[in-house]
Amino acid sequence: MKKLISFLLTAVIVFSSLSFAFAGTGREAEGELYVTPLGANSCIIADDNSRVLLSSRETPTSLIFTIEDLADVDESDCLIVNKKEGTLYSTITGKTVDLAALKQKTAGVLAVGDVVDTFTVKFSYAILAESLVPDSNQAKWGAVIIALTSAASGVPIGSTAGVVIALLGVLDWDELKAGIVSKSSKHGIEITVNQVEIQKHQGGRIVKGYKYEIMDIDAY
């Protein structure tokens, strides 16, 4: 088991003007990976050689994540969530992932304070291999991991943008690529999410709602 990285991502507005960076340690990660949230539904992921824009838009029947190469406006890929079927289709690989299988209730965890629920998003290297190809550039890898986390957890891109940075505190690029190439269904990435109740004063009354916080990231 790799070391556990605790990584708290709270309100989207906190991250909208920040960039995250991680110095690569693998042979194929010379330099840094940068992730810059642009708002609730988009972020830029960049490495030394490439920059991609990850954005999402929702329709009544689908949630569409678009990955655009900023160096080539004609090149883009999509991860498309079918809300009715609960699946995610990747135009990168032409394969479909069952999202329901990725989200699990965390057993034995009691709600504390404003935390009303805790669940785990768990995707194996086999799932990652269904969503991207190993020879994709690092920026695209980062975009796919962020999109998968957002799709499975229901947390907007702006609040999941730091996931890939925290993940690289657990794995380096060589380990991640080796895992994807292996297509292992027994090993992969595990993310713990808290559902937190929030209250706002609006028009003289208290309105309750929820936000999601990504608490822990681990490799299994």
C-alpha positions as CSV (number, residue, x, y, z in Angstrom):
1,M,0.0,0.0,0.0
2,K,1.4,3.4,-1.0
3,K,1.5,6.2,1.6
4,L,-1.8,8.0,2.1
5,I,-2.1,11.6,0.9
6,S,-4.7,13.7,2.7
7,F,-5.9,16.4,0.3
8,L,-8.8,18.6,1.2
9,L,-10.6,20.4,-1.6
10,T,-13.4,22.7,-0.5
11,A,-15.4,25.4,-2.2
12,V,-14.8,26.0,-5.9
13,I,-14.3,29.7,-5.4
14,V,-11.2,29.0,-3.2
15,F,-9.5,27.3,-6.1
16,S,-10.6,29.4,-9.0
17,S,-7.6,31.6,-9.0
18,L,-5.0,29.1,-7.9
19,S,-2.6,26.8,-9.8
20,F,-1.3,23.5,-8.5
21,A,2.1,22.2,-9.6
22,F,4.0,18.9,-9.0
23,A,7.5,18.2,-10.0
24,G,7.6,15.0,-11.9
25,T,9.8,12.2,-10.6
26,G,9.4,9.6,-13.3
27,R,11.6,9.4,-16.4
28,E,8.8,10.6,-18.6
29,A,7.9,13.5,-16.3
30,E,10.8,15.9,-16.7
31,G,9.5,19.2,-15.2
32,E,6.1,19.9,-13.7
33,L,2.5,19.3,-14.2
34,Y,0.3,22.3,-13.7
35,V,-3.5,22.3,-13.0
36,T,-5.3,25.7,-13.0
37,P,-9.1,25.7,-12.2
38,L,-10.9,28.3,-14.3
39,G,-14.3,27.9,-12.4
40,A,-16.7,25.2,-11.4
41,N,-16.7,23.5,-14.8
42,S,-13.3,23.9,-16.4
43,C,-9.5,23.8,-15.8
44,I,-6.3,23.8,-17.7
45,I,-3.8,21.0,-17.3
46,A,-0.3,21.5,-18.6
47,D,3.1,19.9,-18.7
48,D,6.4,20.9,-20.3
49,N,5.2,19.9,-23.8
50,S,1.4,20.2,-23.9
51,R,-1.6,22.2,-22.5
52,V,-5.2,20.9,-22.5
53,L,-8.5,22.5,-21.5
54,L,-10.9,20.3,-19.7
55,S,-14.5,21.5,-19.5
56,S,-17.9,20.0,-18.8
57,R,-21.4,20.8,-19.9
58,E,-24.7,19.2,-18.9
59,T,-27.8,18.3,-20.9
60,P,-31.0,16.7,-19.6
61,T,-29.6,13.3,-20.6
62,S,-25.8,13.5,-20.5
63,L,-22.8,15.1,-18.9
64,I,-20.0,15.8,-21.5
65,F,-16.4,16.3,-20.5
66,T,-14.3,17.8,-23.4
67,I,-10.5,17.7,-23.5
68,E,-9.1,20.2,-26.0
69,D,-5.5,20.4,-27.1
70,L,-4.7,24.1,-26.8
71,A,-1.9,23.8,-29.3
72,D,-4.2,22.2,-31.9
73,V,-7.8,23.6,-31.9
74,D,-8.9,20.8,-34.2
75,E,-7.9,18.1,-31.8
76,S,-10.3,17.2,-29.0
77,D,-11.7,14.2,-27.1
78,C,-14.8,13.6,-25.0
79,L,-15.8,11.5,-22.1
80,I,-19.6,11.3,-22.2
81,V,-21.8,10.3,-19.3
82,N,-25.1,8.7,-20.1
83,K,-27.3,9.7,-17.1
84,K,-30.0,7.1,-17.7
85,E,-27.6,4.2,-18.1
86,G,-25.0,5.4,-15.6
87,T,-22.1,4.9,-18.0
88,L,-19.2,6.9,-19.3
89,Y,-18.1,6.5,-22.9
90,S,-14.6,7.6,-24.0
91,T,-14.0,8.8,-27.6
92,I,-10.3,8.2,-26.9
93,T,-10.7,4.4,-26.7
94,G,-14.2,3.9,-28.0
95,K,-15.0,2.0,-24.8
96,T,-17.6,2.4,-22.0
97,V,-17.2,2.3,-18.2
98,D,-20.0,1.5,-15.7
99,L,-19.9,4.5,-13.3
100,A,-22.2,2.9,-10.7
101,A,-19.4,0.3,-10.0
102,L,-16.9,3.0,-9.1
103,K,-18.8,4.7,-6.2
104,Q,-19.0,2.8,-2.9
105,K,-20.5,3.7,0.4
106,T,-17.7,3.9,3.0
107,A,-18.7,1.3,5.7
108,G,-18.2,2.0,9.4
109,V,-17.8,5.8,9.0
110,L,-20.0,7.9,11.2
111,A,-21.1,11.4,10.2
112,V,-19.3,14.1,12.2
113,G,-20.3,17.7,12.5
114,D,-21.5,19.0,9.1
115,V,-20.4,15.8,7.3
116,V,-23.5,13.9,6.4
117,D,-22.1,11.1,4.2
118,T,-18.8,9.6,3.2
119,F,-18.2,7.5,0.1
120,T,-15.3,6.2,-2.0
121,V,-14.6,6.5,-5.7
122,K,-12.4,3.6,-6.7
123,F,-11.2,3.0,-10.2
124,S,-8.8,0.3,-11.2
125,Y,-6.0,0.5,-13.8
126,A,-8.3,-1.6,-16.0
127,I,-10.9,1.2,-15.8
128,L,-8.3,3.8,-16.7
129,A,-7.2,1.7,-19.6
130,E,-10.8,1.8,-20.8
131,S,-10.7,5.6,-20.8
132,L,-7.3,6.5,-22.2
133,V,-4.4,5.1,-24.1
134,P,-0.9,4.8,-22.4
135,D,0.8,6.9,-25.0
136,S,-1.4,9.9,-24.3
137,N,0.5,12.9,-23.1
138,Q,0.7,13.6,-19.4
139,A,-1.7,16.6,-19.6
140,K,-4.4,14.4,-21.2
141,W,-3.8,11.7,-18.5
142,G,-4.4,14.3,-15.9
143,A,-7.6,15.5,-17.6
144,V,-9.0,12.0,-17.9
145,I,-8.3,11.3,-14.2
146,I,-10.0,14.6,-13.1
147,A,-13.0,13.9,-15.4
148,L,-13.4,10.3,-14.1
149,T,-13.3,11.5,-10.5
150,S,-15.8,14.3,-11.3
151,A,-18.2,11.9,-13.2
152,A,-18.1,9.2,-10.5
153,S,-18.3,11.4,-7.4
154,G,-20.6,14.2,-8.6
155,V,-18.0,16.8,-7.6
156,P,-17.5,19.6,-10.2
157,I,-14.2,19.9,-12.1
158,G,-13.2,23.0,-10.2
159,S,-13.1,21.1,-7.0
160,T,-11.5,17.9,-8.4
161,A,-8.7,19.7,-10.2
162,G,-6.2,19.1,-7.5
163,V,-6.8,15.3,-7.5
164,V,-4.1,14.6,-10.1
165,I,-1.6,16.7,-8.2
166,A,-2.3,14.9,-4.9
167,L,-2.2,11.6,-6.8
168,L,1.3,12.3,-7.9
169,G,2.4,12.4,-4.3
170,V,1.4,8.7,-4.2
171,L,2.6,7.5,-7.7
172,D,5.1,8.9,-10.2
173,W,4.3,8.8,-13.9
174,D,6.2,5.6,-14.6
175,E,4.2,3.8,-11.9
176,L,0.9,5.2,-13.2
177,K,1.7,4.3,-16.8
178,A,2.8,0.8,-15.8
179,G,-0.4,0.3,-14.0
180,I,-2.5,1.4,-17.0
181,V,-0.5,-0.8,-19.3
182,S,-1.0,-3.8,-17.0
183,K,-4.8,-3.2,-17.1
184,S,-5.0,-4.6,-13.6
185,S,-8.4,-5.0,-12.1
186,K,-6.9,-5.5,-8.6
187,H,-4.9,-2.3,-8.3
188,G,-5.7,1.3,-9.0
189,I,-6.7,4.6,-7.3
190,E,-9.0,5.2,-4.4
191,I,-10.5,8.6,-3.5
192,T,-12.6,9.3,-0.4
193,V,-15.2,12.0,-0.6
194,N,-17.3,13.7,2.2
195,Q,-20.7,15.2,1.6
196,V,-21.0,18.3,3.8
197,E,-24.1,20.2,4.7
198,I,-23.9,24.0,4.2
199,Q,-26.3,26.7,5.3
200,K,-26.7,30.2,3.8
201,H,-28.9,33.1,4.8
202,Q,-31.1,34.1,1.8
203,G,-34.0,36.5,1.9
204,G,-34.2,36.3,5.7
205,R,-34.3,32.6,5.8
206,I,-31.7,29.8,6.1
207,V,-31.2,27.7,3.0
208,K,-29.5,24.3,3.3
209,G,-27.4,22.7,0.6
210,Y,-24.4,20.4,0.2
211,K,-20.9,20.6,-1.0
212,Y,-18.4,17.8,-1.6
213,E,-14.8,17.6,-0.2
214,I,-12.2,15.2,-1.5
215,M,-10.5,14.0,1.7
216,D,-8.1,11.2,0.9
217,I,-6.3,9.8,-2.1
218,D,-4.5,6.4,-2.1
219,A,-3.2,3.8,-4.4
220,Y,-4.3,0.2,-3.7
